[in-house]
Amino acid sequence: MRIHRSTLSLLLAAALTAACQQQGPTKEELEAAKNTVVCTNADERIVVRFEDAEARLLMPDGTRVILYQVPSGSGIRYLNGLMELRGKGMELDLTREQTVLHLKCKPYEIPKKE
């Protein structure tokens, strides 16, 4: 079967149009973004998602770490025996192997789909 150029062009245009009409972020993505912050220290980036008395960290090397919420006199405090995350607002400290990283955080923004 032979397809004419004009038919092929119409098929490609329809496919591109359908791809461009994708919806924005899903409800689940929007809900997750509300509880997620992106933190930096020097050139390192750590993504933290707060959920159900846990802080789930995505470390710069791709390692995933779960910290568990514990009572704090002020601010937040999460730990797992090896690491501790504590602070207030968007200023957090992550302690690992007796080294404290001062993190500057901002709310996570969902990347725009093109």
N, C-alpha and C positions, 0 to 999 in steps of 0.2 A: 504494500500500500504506500502510495506516495503522498506526502503532505506538502501542500503549496506553502510558499513563504508567508503569504498573507494569513493563512490559517495558523501557522506556527507562531507568527507575531501576535495574533489575537489570543492564543493560548498562553503565551508568556505574559502578556499584559494582564490577563485575568488572574494568573497565579501571583503576579507581583501586587496587584490590587488587593487580593485576598490577604496576602502576607502583611501588607501595610495597614490593614484594618483591624489588627489584633487589638484586643481590649487592653486596658491599663493593668496595673497590678491586681492580683486576686485579693479576695477578702482576707485569706490566710496570710498573704504577704504583707498587707497593710497592718494587720494585727501584730505580727511578729516585729515589724519595724518600730511600732510604738514602744516596745520593750527592749530595744537594741540600741547600743551606743558603739561608736568607733573611737578607739583611744590610740594615742600615739605617744611615743617616747623616743626621741632622737629619730632614727629612720625606721623604727619598728612600729607595726600596726597590729593592734589587738582588737578583735570584735567581741563584745560582751552582750549576751542576751539574758535578761532577767526573767525567770519563769518559775512559778510554783516553789518558792523558797530555795531556788538554785540560781547560780550564775554560771552560764555556759560560755566558756571562753574559746575562741579560735585564735591560736597563737600564730606568730609570724611564720613559723616553720610548718604550719598546717596541722599541728597537734591540737586535739580537742581536749579540754579540761573542764571538769564539773566541780564547782565549789558549792558548799552547802551553807545556807544562811544560819547565823547564830545571833543571839541577842547582842545588841550594841547600845551603849548609853546614848550615843548620838551618831547619826548617819547610818551607813550600811556596813555590814561585816559578813564576809563569806570566807569559808576555808575548807580544806580537805586533808589537813595534816602535812601537806608538802608546800602548799601555797596559801596565801591570804590576800583577799581583796577588801579594802575598806576605804571609806571616804564619805564625802558629801557632795551632792549635786554632780557636776561634771569634773570634779577634781578627785581622782582616785589614786590610791597607792596599791601596787601589787608587790607583795613580798615573796621571794622565791630564793631558797638557799642563802638566807640571811642577807639578801640584796634587795633593796627597795627601789622599785621603778615608780617614778612620779608620772602619772598618766594624765594627759589632757584629753578630754573626751567631748564628743558632740553627738547629737542624735543621728542615727543611721538614716541615710536617704536611699530609697529604692532607685537603682539605676533606671534611667528612661530607656524604654524599648524603642528601637529605631525601625 
